[in-house]
Amino acid sequence: SLSNGHASPPNPPAIHVKFTQLFINGHFLHSLSGKTFETIDPRTGDIIATVAEATKEDVDAAVHAARHAFDSGPWPRMSGSERGRILMKWADLIDQNAEEVAALDAMDAGKLFQWCKMEVPSVANMLRYYAGAGDKIHGEVLKMSREFHAYTLLEPIGVVGHIIPWNFPSTMFFSKVSPSLAAGCTMVIKPAEQTPLSALFYAYLAKLAGIPDGVLNVVPGFGPTAGAAITSHMDIDKVSFTGSTQVGREVMQAAAKSNLKQVSLELGGKSPLIIFDDADVDKAVELALIGILFNKGEICAASSRVFVQEGIYDEFEKKLVEKAKAWVVGDPFDPNAQQGPQVDKKQFEKILRYIEHGKREGATLLTGGKTVGNRGYYIEPTVFINVKEDMLIAQDEIFGPVMALMKFKTMEDAIKSANNTKYGLAAGIVTKNIDIANTVSRSIRAGMIWINCYFAFGHDVPFGGYKMSGFGKDCGLEALHKYLQVKSVVTPIYNSPW
Ligand code: ADP
């Protein structure tokens, strides 16, 4: 039994991994070096599949294909609605294969299968959103002066390099490729080395849907090799990165040192959830737990700092412990499990190091803190109290099921503490008082504010950070514009002296 007296894990559906090669110019290929790497099942540490490993020369080939597809292929020259029809077809194919690809994500990333089965259809809808937006891209007519007429054209930015993390392999893939494809760009995408499988499956479906060869290339591989080859490539026009703040810095440096390609970064967070005295305590406890335990805390917007007002603090703490202890950590294919294993050994060990560090720096472990089971990368829901704002566990992104719980007196104190971070990705506010909700949402320096909810994402709602959480939004029409550039065209109205 893994935890909390729950029965032994069920067998997952039989998973046959079909696609393990690089996808370049419309073909599945071995890497030029012949290198491969293993992708690991975090439930056990066993190998799921051996995958072709892209290195610089493979990235070169992929960029070459994307460049050719952009400079002389049909994709950027099609009308937005023609591209949209193909993307809609791709979305239908994703729906038809949802269960199979969901199982790949669940196994590759240790994500709840139940959740993945909802996530995959939702990425198909995200794709449809952008498929329908591609024929609504237009510039403006500008008056300039009497003699001139000016207008702007929005043109696709060119060849895009996407680098994505492992925590939401499907959502990350589509939050990058959907708007950039709709914009008419061509691209090379590197999935994370921990989770390459669904991306390759999606590439196969893209081909079936009729996306022309070279438009979408998928190059599994590692950050310092394949990733760095993308960020420093002279023929990539933009890099869109989601991952750690540390690597985000390297991405920007590489872009600056090579061809000054445009950069957008969606980076780490240490998001606050602020719960006021008037909150329904049971609901607030639910939100706080979801905020840190959803996807085992492996989510950039996790509410890893929870601030509770003093009037309800004791009741909140008591209820939180009860619920955290009852939380079911278990096999992600078990429909009763609420939390699967961390993605890999490296993350698992990193989180455990932070827990040890929290104890050493003087915080008190209220609940959790230990591993679960004797194999795989499971960690208990963990809550620290007596946390000081300058402690590492209150400042660093841990990316695991570890909450720092803190008490506050006044709204002003809460705002000050919530903003005491280098990050600015998201924040949650729990209150029935509209004045508090309005004041706090305007005072927090973060790109996403959830009032009386948490993790309420929508493919039409721009998502992205303030401060060191990055810049350039994913989702919404904002993301479409990230892959477009503005050209101004000016012409005289009559024979002007100019
Ligand atoms: P994590 O530490 O959580 O794995 P990373 O930011 O390291 O997050 O990884 C996010 C993505 O960035 C992955 O696809 C990874 O391979 C890639 N990556 C890591 N290092 C680099 C690098 N130096 N240059 C480009 N991409 C990188």
Boltz pocket constraint, residues with backbone or C-beta under 6 A from the ligand:
constraints:
  - pocket:
      binder: B
      contacts: [[A, 163], [A, 164], [A, 165], [A, 166], [A, 190], [A, 191], [A, 192], [A, 193], [A, 221], [A, 222], [A, 223], [A, 224], [A, 226], [A, 227], [A, 228], [A, 231], [A, 242], [A, 243], [A, 244], [A, 245], [A, 247], [A, 248], [A, 250], [A, 251]]
      max_distance: 6.0
